[in-house]
Amino acid sequence: MHSERDPQAGSPRHLRCAVSPGETWFRWFPGEEVSSGQLFGAEPSSVLSGWELDQVSVEEACEGKFLDLRKSLFLLTTAEAPILAKGQALLRWHQTSRFCSATGQLTHRNQAGSQRACSSNGIIYYPKMSPVVIVLVSDGRRCLLGRQPAFPLGMYSALAGFCDMGESLEEALCREVAEEVGLELQSITYSSSQHWPFPHSSLMLGCHATVSPAHTQLQVDHAELENARWFSLEEITSALKLQTPPQRGDSPALWLPPKQAVAHRLITEWTKQQLLKDTDQNQRPGSC
């Protein structure tokens, strides 16, 4: 949560919430005195207890507004975003793991919030993450991006889907791409991973993949995607230059995921590879 300006000091303010046994409090800190590590509180219990605060009361008292979690990722730094994602994932896990699956008895979390234990038999439960594959497909000249109905206006992203039980990373990638756009992958290269709190706690496994330039006709599964299409290097580089999300009434040709998302990283890596390829070709003897 944030408020634009301190009415007395005229400088940005940040709200820090903290919880002590039997007591809830919050106060404003001048922006210059608050580091990114303090915004979420020094202890994990501060993050977890923050869920219990009444939204309307806090907004009225602090003259600010809570932001939608997805939208906030456009505003946070790469250091702040993982803190927010972890807090969201832990909160949701604690909400949905209140009872032991073996006994039906209540479970209780430890002080750090990293596990829960059954009050009857002591079975310990740990937070779970579901593996999700996310892939940027290229035909050598263009990259393939898809759009879901829930995406913000104009946004396209890399294709993604949950891994089925028993699947390898490669099998999941091939299946998802075949199901969503009807393409057959030729090669797969692993890039990087990222924790993602939507819709629940997921481990995003980012990869690059290629398809044959002769087989690029898309068969979009509209039950999965609103649309999917190939984008040129010029379109991608133009989209990467955009600094602010589109507003209502705007109609951007292409808006990419925030810099904190692994999809943005994949798109940036592909763009750099294409630019290097173009540079190498231009430097070859006989090129114009």
C-alpha angles and dihedrals in degrees: 000000000000144000121216100230141006104241091215104036097030092221131114116277133204127204119227118191122199134174130209125183107289094356135085121191141160135182141178123258123196109255094242091056097052122081123200090253093061099051093083096040130259096266130052089232088067091061094046095047091048089076089069094061115108107248097211094048093049093047092050094045094047099036090230140103134238113240126223107261095236092048092049090063088071089060103041129086123242088258095051100043097067090051091055092045092051092048092051093047094049093047092052093046092052090049093053099038102059095121134054113247091214102047106014089232125134119275124214127211124231121243094266093048092233097120145012129220131204112249090217109044103008096242108165121223124198129200113270131219124198116220113240126184119217120183139183107212120205134185091201096268105038138033127226121233131177135205129216121203091244093057119110118263112298096359123143126176144178118287115266142174144159121274113246120230111280096014125130120224091257094048092050092050094049092047095047094049092046092049097045103039107005097243130138116224120228102188137007128203124186116230115171145310137239139186111241124187097205127130086348132332108312137171106222112211107201121207143164120226137181134213130195113275086226093059108049102121108129126224101189118203100220091195086068104029136030089210143340130193145159118264127202124229089252092055092049095047090050091051092049089059093060111107105186131044116255117264129219109291093028118113108197116185090225136002119184131211117273120279090252092064123091088228090064089050092053092049092048092049091051091049092052091048092051093048091050090049091052091048092051092049092050091051095053116109112269095021118131 
